Amino acid sequence: MKNKILLLFVVLAVWILIYTNLLTITDYLVYSLLGMEKERHLTNAAHFFVYEVPKVLLLLTIIVFVVGVIRSYFSPERTRKILGGKSLFTGNVLASLLGIVTPFCSCSAIPLFIGFVQAGVPLGVTFSFLIAAPMINEIAVVLLFGLFGWKTALIYISTGLVIAIVSGFVIGKLKLEHLIEDWVRKLSASQTEIESEKITFTERIDSGIIAVKEIVAKVWLYILIGIAVGAGIHGYVPENFMAGLMGKSAWWSVPVSVLIGVPMYSNAAGIIPVVQALLEKGASLGTVLAFMMSVIGLSLPEMIILRKVLKLKLIVVFVCVVASGIIMVGYLFNVIY
Amino acid sequence: MNSIKVYGTGCARCKQLEELCKQTVAELNIEATVEKVSDLEAIVKSGIMMTPGLEINGKVVSAGKIPTKETLIHWIKENSN
């Protein structure tokens, strides 16, 4: 126990040392060691890549670790218990917030959906959870924080929350319970209580470490590819190239971005570095935000999975409500910034 | 005869857990069947909300997790006939 905490501190110290000196290290590597000339396309791209990859990976490790430890305090069973029988609006707010911290994988979206509905969690509240959980995830937050700064990360989290709350609320008000597939409604209620053994703090730290191993192993390649594409755009695409296409003046850019984004399926790790480079070349924040949210938050594979428990009409309603929310957020930010 | 069931639709983690169970059963040298349940209705009926779920002799011991081998051995011993 003691050794483990000591080791954590050593790792943290090394982490801080590398993170704070990353720019100096990159400058040395690119300009001195590789001897690349400054202000060239290739040099700019290489510098971007060499700097961003370790930066994002460092941030990813630390945040995934912290989130992993926090998540050991939450479980779907517990979340379900909190949400059961909550009134519409309060339930939507709680569900969206819990969506951020409850462990979730879109591959278990169905058992989770049914588990919630059976326990008496209202349909709209369940949807708030299902919208917030994939959209506001630690990987998206890390990348936004690392590549755009904390303001954008905060904007993303708060607008994501608002979309999840409002969309769930609207779906709840529409009273669409009859659009749940019949076999689900016929299921006899069965709620297995998994005996939760007492977890020690050391075990919570372990679950943080496990989360780091699993997630980093899963996304590092996407991050590498994403940043490489971003580096290419950064170095070679002329300034303001995107202004006409994804800039403020193009009013149609927000809905078009969402239309392209919904069927696209990528995780945050692959899409955000690309999006950052687009922003730099004149795309506007609202448009970029809308594109990102629709790619991460609404995905075709998840719809196909959900089709097994929801009638097509409900899925269409779900997509339309969330997409409209995203479009509104996009316009709002194009107006503000 | 002990029965171990791994609930999951086919995600990578579910296969990983199935493999771990098979391996552990072989190492422990006990009589047990390891079965992968991928039928959606069966998964839902077991009451788990996160895959992979693990059931030993009718008792759900974990959901959404891949335990360490030590923990798995502990669970098997605790719930075996």
Interface residues (C-beta under 8 A of the other chain):
Chain A: S75 P76 E77 R80 P103 C105 C107 S108 I110 P111 L112 I114 G115 F116 W183 V184 L187 S190 Q191 T192 I194 K308
Chain B: G8 T9 C11 R13 L40 E41 I43 V44 K45 S46 G47 I48 M49 M50 T51 G53 V60 V61 S62 A63 G64
